[in-house]
């Protein structure tokens, strides 16, 4: 056999036949058909999780120690987004998650769209820190309340009534910052439980709204600590504020 014949022979054997290509396409189709149900289940599951997280209950990863010892860094709390959707309003003592844009943060920070999407998906399932403008604090004053610091024993007063706060971080004073503010209607005065390690309403007294947060910026109320398992418990409203008179009363 001469050289030309050998080259032609090699060329014919190297070229894929039509049958081989067809079998390859068929194999890829069978592989896709095998994995398609799992991909569909994953897509539906992610959609359901995102819908529940957006409208009903969202896990919230605690990023700092500002709410210790009630909430600790790394805790995942379940935030009830329906708590204030049907006419109910935040009450003194509630632990709430809110968007601080316009109150604690004058502008929303810029963020890469792709990283923002990944963060949103991660935070929706409690695996990533929340947006930098999302905060979790305790409501101390509601619209119309006069909140002052402090009485002779160092306690915060609401409408003239001193309140004992058993949830404060051990060793913390109720506040090292003195203030006297009447909370505008439709807004909240919020503070962290770890007062010496919390940036809260006190840090924004000179900002628009005097450090208060609009009620319509509240995302929801923290209801449960869901993770870690040894921290599983409810986040209940304390009886601390039960004896506080209503705004404009004889002690308001």
C-alpha positions in Angstrom: 0.0 0.0 0.0 1.5 3.4 -1.0 1.6 6.5 1.2 -1.5 8.1 -0.3 -3.6 5.0 0.4 -2.4 5.0 4.0 -3.3 8.6 4.5 -6.8 8.1 3.0 -7.3 5.1 5.2 -6.4 7.0 8.3 -8.6 10.0 7.3 -11.6 7.7 6.9 -11.1 6.1 10.3 -10.5 9.4 12.1 -13.7 11.1 10.8 -16.8 10.5 13.1 -19.5 8.7 11.3 -23.0 10.0 11.3 -24.1 7.2 13.5 -21.6 8.1 16.1 -22.7 11.7 16.3 -26.3 10.6 16.5 -25.5 8.2 19.4 -23.6 11.1 21.2 -26.6 13.4 20.9 -28.9 10.6 22.1 -26.7 10.0 25.1 -26.7 13.7 26.0 -30.5 13.7 25.8 -30.8 10.7 28.0 -28.5 12.3 30.6 -30.6 15.5 30.6 -33.8 13.5 31.0 -32.2 11.7 34.0 -31.2 15.0 35.7 -34.2 17.1 34.6 -36.5 16.1 37.5 -33.9 16.9 40.0 -33.2 20.3 38.4 -36.9 21.0 38.4 -37.3 20.1 42.0 -34.3 22.3 42.9 -35.7 25.3 41.0 -39.2 24.9 42.5 -37.7 24.5 46.0 -35.6 27.6 45.6 -38.6 29.5 44.3 -40.8 28.5 47.3 -38.0 29.4 49.8 -37.6 32.8 48.2 -41.4 33.5 48.2 -41.7 32.4 51.9 -38.6 34.4 52.8 -39.9 37.5 51.0 -43.5 37.5 52.2 -43.8 35.3 55.3 -40.8 34.3 57.4 -37.2 35.1 56.8 -34.1 33.7 58.6 -31.9 36.6 59.7 -28.2 36.0 60.5 -27.1 38.1 63.5 -23.9 39.8 62.3 -22.8 41.6 65.5 -22.9 41.6 69.3 -25.2 44.7 69.5 -28.1 42.6 70.9 -26.2 40.4 73.3 -27.0 38.4 75.3 -30.5 38.2 73.9 -29.1 37.5 70.4 -25.5 36.5 69.8 -23.4 36.7 66.6 -24.1 33.7 64.4 -27.6 33.2 65.7 -30.3 32.7 63.1 -33.6 34.3 64.1 -36.9 33.8 62.3 -38.4 37.1 61.4 -42.2 37.2 61.1 -42.9 39.5 58.1 -46.7 39.3 58.7 -46.5 40.6 62.2 -47.4 44.2 61.2 -49.1 43.6 57.9 -52.8 43.5 59.1 -53.1 46.6 61.3 -50.9 45.6 64.2 -48.1 48.0 65.1 -44.7 47.5 66.7 -44.9 47.7 70.5 -42.4 48.7 73.1 -40.2 45.7 73.8 -40.5 44.1 70.4 -37.3 43.0 68.7 -37.6 44.2 65.1 -35.6 44.0 61.9 -35.8 47.2 59.8 -34.3 48.9 56.8 -32.2 51.8 58.1 -32.0 53.6 54.7 -32.9 57.2 55.4 -32.5 57.0 59.2 -29.4 55.0 60.2 -28.0 55.2 56.7 -28.7 58.2 54.6 -28.0 56.4 51.4 -28.0 52.8 50.4 -24.4 51.6 49.7 -23.6 50.7 46.1 -23.2 47.0 45.4 -22.2 44.8 42.5 -25.5 43.4 41.0 -24.2 39.9 40.9 -22.8 39.9 44.4 -26.0 41.6 45.5 -28.1 38.8 44.0 -25.9 36.1 45.7 -26.1 37.9 49.0 -29.9 38.2 48.7 -30.3 34.5 48.0 -27.9 33.6 50.8 -29.6 35.9 53.4 -33.0 34.5 52.4 -31.9 31.1 53.8 -29.9 32.5 56.7 -26.5 31.6 55.2 -25.2 35.1 54.5 -25.2 38.3 56.4 -28.2 40.6 55.7 -27.9 43.8 53.7 -25.7 46.4 55.3 -28.7 48.7 55.7 -30.7 46.0 57.7 -30.6 46.3 61.5 -32.1 44.4 64.4 -32.9 46.3 67.6 -35.4 46.5 70.4 -38.3 49.0 70.3 -38.1 51.3 73.4 -40.4 54.1 72.3 -43.3 54.4 69.9 -45.0 57.4 68.2 -45.8 60.1 70.8 -43.6 58.6 73.6 -41.2 60.8 75.4 -38.0 58.8 76.0 -35.3 60.2 78.3 -32.1 59.2 79.9 -31.7 58.9 82.7 -33.3 59.0 86.2 -31.3 59.2 89.4 -30.8 55.4 89.3 -29.5 55.6 85.7 -32.7 54.0 84.2 -34.4 55.1 81.0 -37.8 56.7 81.4 -40.7 56.4 79.0 -43.5 58.9 79.4 -42.1 59.7 82.9 -42.0 56.0 84.0 -38.6 54.5 84.7 -38.2 51.1 83.2 -36.0 48.2 84.5 -34.5 46.3 81.6 -33.5 42.8 82.6 -32.4 42.0 79.0 -29.5 44.3 79.1 -26.0 42.9 78.6 -24.5 42.1 82.0 -22.5 45.1 83.3 -24.0 47.5 80.8 -25.6 50.8 81.9 -28.9 51.6 80.2 -27.1 54.4 78.4 -23.9 56.5 78.7 -25.5 59.0 76.3 -28.1 61.4 77.7 -31.1 62.3 75.6 -34.6 63.6 75.8 -36.8 63.1 72.7 -40.4 62.9 71.8 -40.8 60.2 69.2 -42.7 61.5 66.1 -45.9 59.7 65.1 -45.3 56.8 62.8 -41.7 56.3 64.0 -39.8 54.3 66.6 -37.0 54.8 69.1 -34.8 51.6 69.0 -31.8 50.5 71.0 -29.6 47.4 71.2 -29.5 45.3 74.3 -25.7 45.5 74.5 -25.9 49.3 75.0 -22.1 49.8 75.1 -21.7 48.0 71.8 -24.7 49.1 69.8 -25.1 51.8 67.2 -28.7 52.7 67.6 -31.1 55.7 67.8 -28.7 57.5 70.2 -26.0 57.7 67.5 -28.3 59.5 65.1 -29.8 62.2 67.3 -28.6 64.9 64.9 -29.9 63.1 61.7 -33.3 63.7 60.1 -35.9 62.1 62.4 -33.7 62.5 65.4 -32.5 58.9 65.4 -36.0 57.4 65.0 -37.0 54.8 62.4 -40.2 55.0 60.3 -42.6 52.2 61.1 -43.0 51.5 57.4 -39.3 50.6 57.2 -39.9 47.7 59.7 -39.3 44.4 57.9 -40.7 42.2 60.6 -40.6 41.0 64.2 -38.0 38.5 65.5 -40.0 35.5 66.9 -37.6 32.6 67.3 -33.9 31.7 67.5 -33.8 28.8 65.2 -30.0 28.1 65.1 -27.8 26.9 66.7 -30.0 24.1 68.2 -28.7 24.7 71.7 -30.1 28.3 71.4 -33.5 27.3 70.2 -36.0 29.6 72.0 -38.6 32.2 71.4 -37.9 35.9 71.4 -40.7 37.1 73.6 -41.9 40.6 74.4 -40.8 41.4 78.0 -43.2 42.8 80.6 -40.8 45.7 81.2 -43.0 48.3 79.5 -46.4 47.1 80.8 -46.7 49.9 83.4 -45.6 52.7 81.0 -48.5 55.2 80.6 -49.7 56.1 77.1 -48.3 59.2 75.4 -50.0 62.4 76.6 -51.2 60.9 79.9 -50.6 62.4 83.3 -47.0 61.2 83.2 -46.3 61.7 79.5 
